[in-house]
């Protein structure tokens, strides 16, 4: 009988033990202090989740108010039809070129002129960053619907601003994270697999970044430079463990454009 399976089990056990030891060490390093975590107001995920967008948008507005959305989208989804068929008026635009400060201000002017009372951003990282910046300057609720799973843009309280050549120019710190994030897995699974692979690579690093912050007591990027909470660190660790277990199968499912159960 081959000893390879037993050797693999032993290797996996050592990795698990080392990871647990690292976690315990990091937790032990936490000192009593004021801490904070930054999250979207609501996170909704699953097949067909975009169909819930109209009712979710309504929950952000005063009772009886008619929704008028400034829709930033890439035209690859049916979200405009969903919104308009449910009495959400849309002023629709796309991101042409880079997410520059001039581009953001141009869209802000159109949104204000159109009296939009909610922002809906549907697309990839740069479009989402543009959408969040528009909502920030217009001071209206922000609903984000990513079409790829490769960036942190949907949930963060930051917008990356570029120059016309695609070079990062500045980072806009927003007043808050998006009010609602809607992840429709029927949309995500149709994206090119390379975008999911890129997202997996980025997400795998999250736990090691978080662990370093735990040990060094580094502040997060929120107001006041407070330390992160154990909740946030635990989610980062859970993300890492989930990817180790399911990432390869997820990429294969993405190649087949199939949503699979875990």
N, C-alpha and C positions, 0 to 999 in steps of 0.2 A: 504493500500500500504506500502511495506517495505521501511524503511528509509536508508537501506544499500547502495543502489546505490548513493544517495545523499551524504552520509557520505564518500563514497569512492572518489567521485568527489572533496569534500572539502579537503580530505587528500591529493589527488594528487595536488590540487591547492596550498596547503601549501608547499609541497615539491618543486613545481615549483617556488613559490615565494622565498623560502629560497635559492634555487639554484641561482636565478637571483640576489638576494641580495649579496650572496657570490661572484658571478662573478663581480658585480659592485665594491665591496670592494677590490677585488684582482686587478682589472684594475686600480682603484684609487691609489693603492700602487706603481704602476710602476713609476720610476723616469727617467728623461732624461739621457740616457747613450748610449754607443755603444752596439748594440745588434746583435745577429746572430742566424740563424736557419740552421740546417744540414738536407739535404734531399738527396735521391738518384737522380741521373741525370735524370732518366725517370722512371715512374711507369706505367705499363700496366696491366690491369685486365679484366677478362671476360671469358666466355666459349670458349674454343679453342684457348686461347691466345698463347699457346706454338707454334702454327703454324706460328706465326709472329717472332719467334726467329731468323731465318736466316737473314731476312731483318734488324732486329734490331741490330744484330751483325755486319752486313755490315756497318751500320751507324757509328760504332765506329772505323772503320779502314780507312786508306787512300784509296782514290778512286782507284779502280782496284786491290787492294790487295786481295790475296786469304786468306780466314779465315782458321786458324788451331787452333781448340779449345782444351784446356785441360779440359776434361769433368769429373767433380766429380759428381757422381750420385748414386742413390740407386736402379737402374734398375727397378723401378716400373712405369716408364713412357716410352713413345715412343719417347722421345726427341732425342735420338741418331739417330733413323731412320729419323726423321724430318730434322735434321742437315745434315746428310750424303746425303740424297736425294736432298738436295739443295746446294750441293757443298761445305759444311763445313766439312773439314777433322777433325776427332776426335781422340784424344788420351784419352781413357776412363779408369777411375779408380774408386774404391770405398773407403770409409773410413772403415778400419778394426780396430775395437777397439776404443780407445779414441782419441780425437784430441790433441795429445801431441806435444810439440815443435819438437821432433825428427820426428814425422809423417809428420808435415808440411814441414820440411826441406827435407825429402825424396821425397815428391811430387814436391817441388820446383826444385830439381835437375832433376827429370824426365821431367818436363815441359820445363826447359831451354835446356836440352839435345835434346828435340824434336822440339825446336824452335817454340813453340806455341805462338800465338800472341793475344789470348783472353782466358779468363777463364769462364767456364760455370759451375755453381754449382746448382744441382738439388737434393733436399732432405730436411731433417729436420734441427734442430738448430745446432747440432754439426758438421754435414757435411758442412753446410753453413758457419759456423765459420772457418772451415778448408779451404774451398774454398776461402774465402775472404783473409785469411792470405797468401795463395799461390799467389794470384793475387798481393797482397801488395809487397811481396818479389821479385816477377818476374817483377813488374812494368808493368803489362798489364791490359787492360780493364777487368772489372768484371761484369758478367751477372748472376743474381741470380733468380732461379725458385723454390720457396718453394712448398713442397708437403703436408704440414700441416699448419694450422693457429693457432699455439700455442706459438710462440716466436717472439721476436723483431729482431731476427738475420737477416732476409732478408734485412732490410733497414738501419741497424745501421753501424757506422764506428768503430766498435769494434769486436774483436775476442777473445772469452774466450778459454784459453789454459789450459788443464788438465794434471794431471800426469797419470800414467798407471792404477791407482786405481780409476780414475774418480773424484778425488778431484781437485777443481780449483787451478791452480798453478799461473796464471798471466792473466792480461788483456792486449791484444795487441791493442794499439790505431793506427788505420789505417790513411793513408794520406787523404782518402776521403771515402764517402759512396759508395756503389755499383753504377756503371754507369747506369745499367738498372735492374729493378726488374719486373719480369713477373709472375703474379699470375693467373694461369689457374683454374677457378672455377670448371671445370669438373674434375680436379685432386684433388682439395681441398675437394670436396664433397664426394669423395671416401675414405677419411681418417677416422680413427675411431672417433666417436663422442666425446670420452673423450679428444682427442687432441683439438677439438674446444672449449669444456668446459674449458679446462685449459687456452686457449688463451683468452677467454671471461673474466675469472677471473683476468688474468694479465692486460688486457686492461681496465677493470673497474677501476682499481687502478690508471691508468695513469692520469686522471683528478685531483685526489686528490694530487698526486705527483707534478703535474704541478702547481696547485693552491698554494701549499706550497712554491714552487720555486718563484712564482710571488710575494707572500706576503713578503717572506724573501729576495728577490732579489738575490737568489742563482745563481751562474754561471752554465752554461751548461758544458758538457764534451768536447766541441770542443777546437780548438787552442785558446790560450789566455784567456780561462776562462771567456768568455763574457756572458752577460745575454741573456735569451731567448727572442724571438720576440712575439708580440701579435698574429701573425699568428700561431705560434706553439702552444701557449696556447689555441687559439680558436679551433684548430683541436683536441686537447686533450678533450676539453669540448664537442665538437660535437661527438667525439667517445663515450663518456659516455652517452650522450642523445640517440644516435643511438642504443647502446646496451640495454638500458632500454626499448626501444620500440620494438626491433626486435630479441634480443638474444634467447629467448625461442623458437620462431618460426624457427630461424636458426638451432638450435640444432635438432628440430623435422625433418626439411628438410634434415639435414645431416644423420639422422638415416634412412631416406628413400632413401638416395643418390640422392636427387632431388635438382635442382637449381630453386629457386622460385623468383618471382619478389617482390619488396617491394613497 
